[in-house]
Amino acid sequence: MPSMSARAVVGFLKLARAKRVWTDPAAAQRHLDALATRPAKFAPPRRLRPDVTVTAERGHGWPIYTLRPAGREPVGAMVYAHGGGWVHEIHPLHWRFVAQVAAEAGVEVVVPVYPLAPFGTAGEVIPVVADLVEGARRRCGAAIVAGDSAGGQIALSTALMLRDEGRAGPDLTVLIAPALDSRLTNPDITAIELVDPWLGVEGTRVFVEAWRGDLPVEDPRVSPLFGDMTGLGPVTVYCGTVDIVDPDVRLLVAKLREAGVPVAHHEGHDLIHAYPLLPIREGAQARRAIVREVAQAVRRTLAGPDGG
């Protein structure tokens, strides 16, 4: 059974009617128009944690933040793409998560504030994130790409692009409740949508239309589930079972295993969308596990094939 804190979050979402914008196309379009007119703030909270430093620069025309463990050189790097349905700005929960990774895994974490739909599109954003991963590897010797929800789509699409272009891919791809097939036509979604307190299909499709730009929805830069998984580096994926993306996560895990890709599948029973980021007991456990996986992947890469 989910923890009391997890049940409290579900209750809050229902009281706030958070699902409406994701299920009602008209509400979703109004929401998209309002966000485009009055963009949200994206800067990190004034107080994150004292054992992390934060710097900012402008690269590729975007604000790019870098978090590092205070007082020591980072070992390896992670590029993190935040979620939010391709239309919402980075949230304080994202900032707290990446700060935890930087401090406790001892890595540099690069956080691009990528342009959101309708101003940013998949065809414009994915190549830049790929360049950031490549740059992180040059600086730090090991590079991880990670993301949640829409950011999980960006992360996996980035790993596929690097592989397709013959560039070194990430040493680990961390996916938290990733959006994988933006058509949202998996028949198993229907039953889950009835109990998912947060996400829905029809409103999400409005955001997908803005995000895909002139790309077909089946393009791996929009729907990475359509990509060939052969040759990817290790993948770890977290998803709750009360989440409309879970059926496609299961398909991805099967596809990765069939392609011979090392994959760790962490399925949170009766937990909701992006639960590792939430202020709940199960989220704290998942965050600690992700920190361990990131640190292990970096150490494994920097040690080399002979472990020396």
Steps between C-alpha positions, in 0.01 A plus 500: 500500500630851422624704794285756674700776332436346157127479571502861616650614169228313311237671715652840430502438122133406509403804707699727268335344193849465358384246243265731314764669286630158393160358402312796350645620165340843530639548852840379379502753216403783734775390736756491219398848383523639853845351557623638168374847594631500857796261529578360843823568686771238464781610733600260778370569850713741703584223745572158356760340727832633630708219353419597140613794288290634215625698201319622192598584146337537166570233242326418172277798580370332818562559870710205619558436868779286639490350848818365659588349838641779714867490591604213273542418136205317346557149371297454183197695385125469448286702260143527631191585292209599720144386446178696482317385189734701274313814609579548871820651634737323734356462852664530843464122538722458195756737647507314832548170321791614282662667801480170687663317209779757475575493872460131578628344177777759472426581136453813296134540402418710193143629486399661170197727514385394156235695307154365566221437253372677300827694467728199532451177310648152514697550180671805649554383857629142466815589298603762755457261792711249306775762467480568874548132578798487266649810663447355846694189399791709370519695827441222748585172330162339569155623405148400600175630352186504710150640501149460633172483309539725194864535602526123497391509138770757430762290682428178310464683167840659568662162567355368173623803304854468636505132404355566154760771432787276604585709805575361845174443678427547870654258747157473661156626400273570798129515415234602752146434372607582144259595222589241236225478238343841455207355309371365835319218322612203710170322582614437857499876566119514507459310827788684669366841400189428706707476819793731421426811712727724298544428129263445210518439128305766313654804665847353469448465126456878475845547653649231276372677190677819607820315590543283192513799262532370145615152607273196472382383839671165432841665458737379777570864587134521607421137587821317586316168534514487119881509502729200459646432844797297379834631624372727776685514828339390827155636584323528835130586503262587783123507461193456716217270401234770545645703214382506140858473372554167678370276216751652259777475761438126511525485120827694514649266760412198285645668191823589679545147629432356156771730361748384762509833683562477877186635666387538861122535531371649826120480507326676788187302584193727535716812466428798276682692230863596563483369856881515552479880493213532747533581873389151603673208669521299179640801317781541753589132463507528121715813510758325716503208258549732202792670676662158547443402137646826372808472723556137400465575128755782522748290697459210257566724199799680647655173616507379140454149366779359714373667817830683545 
